[in-house]
Amino acid sequence: MIPLRPYQQELVDNIRRAIGQGRHSVCAVLGCGGGKSVIQGNIAASATARGNRVLFVVHRKELCQQITNTFTACGVDFSLCTVGMVQTVCRRLAKTPEPKLILVDEAHHILSQSYLSILQHFPGAVVLGFTATPQRMNEGGLGAVFEELIESVSTEWLIQNHYLAPYKYYGVQLADASKLHTKRGDYDKAEVEALMNKRAIFGSAVENWLQLAKGKQTIVYCSSIATSEGTAAAFREQGINAMHLDGTTPQAQRQAAVEGFRRGEVTVLCNVDLFGEGFDVPDCDCVVLMRPTKSLTLHIQQSMRSMRTNPNNPDKVALILDHVGNFTRHGLPDDVREWSLESKAKKKKQELSVKQCPNCFAVVKSAVQECPYCKYVWEKEEREGPEVVEDIILQEVARMPYSKHIECKSWAQLELFRSTHKRADGKIFKFAWSLHKAVQLGLAVPERYRSAAIRLLRQDEYRRLKFE
Ligand SMILES: [Zn+2]
């Protein structure tokens, strides 16, 4: 038996109480890194100990072995417990003995047909789902299946109580996903590929990594094999040991890459869809987001992959480098979110609560007055929301026509230049640099930077600065 942490025990008690009160189907909500599988193992163990049959349904086959290991450690009696991938369970329904309890991992998928047919086949079983994000893209709420949501501690709480590492989130956008179309609930894959699969983008991603995360064990999430391979190649050109993995990579090769990463021989693992939902990935210190997504679930799973604590490094700070603006759609990993079982149409749109530091690209909560990374101060009267990003977005890096800042014809070009170049000493140009150059080149600066300009420029410079 693996002992439960106090908040895990509390969640188990709350689930028991709900089922004791006659609930037939409940969904437990626990943030990534909250130790979901230990809780599931604990519940399965006490069910089998009482002679009740358990069916555990997982979303991916890679998870079966992993969960079987955890369940064994938790003392689950496997003569009464079946662990299976959803498609496999579906095919073998007729041969599967009737369970008393069905556990559903990644329960935000539960409205898909394969899950529904399992539930319909065993109408007498109690259904207990687990997820960090109880919603499904563009579809009905989970209320169609679950009678009650039982929420556990938040991601913020897990960080504050040292169950997760704190993080720094940088949003240097190398591509603008806002014009992409939607297909099956997420961005059109072909359009994403056309947007992302550019040498200049791979190169800039590596530059940013060298600046912000050099040497850190890093997982890069890409949208296509071409992008992932291109990014890995760009890392290798800089002498960084990087490898690419996708669903078609032979098992043995995958294993070798992951083992190499665990031992620190491979520094960067670029992948497509492999490390999304729980695939047993080694811990890492940094994630690089190169796949624009409309899925909050995917965003949270990917960005939080770096946040597991490391007993050998109690001061670990996870790094998240977002090159596709996912934060502009979904906010930060530990934003407080209100969940409900209702369908999306009925829910109020939740307001994003982040803004970006114009000096260092850090993404911080809107309420923050001073950037915790570079000490940039937002003036109270400045009302900056995520729209600020538009000015500093690195649009179409590949087509950037100029190489010297003096050729910049607008503030936007100047900011683009600043974000894609480095000073001779290898350091980044600060926001103040753009303001100085705007004065010299006579370029107009957006009105909302007026208070920043007052602070950052000499008085004679400020008087020469034009605003638009
Ligand atoms: Zn900053």
Boltz pocket constraint, residues with backbone or C-beta under 6 A from the ligand:
constraints:
  - pocket:
      binder: B
      contacts: [[A, 357], [A, 358], [A, 359], [A, 360], [A, 361], [A, 362], [A, 371], [A, 372], [A, 373], [A, 374], [A, 375], [A, 376]]
      max_distance: 6.0
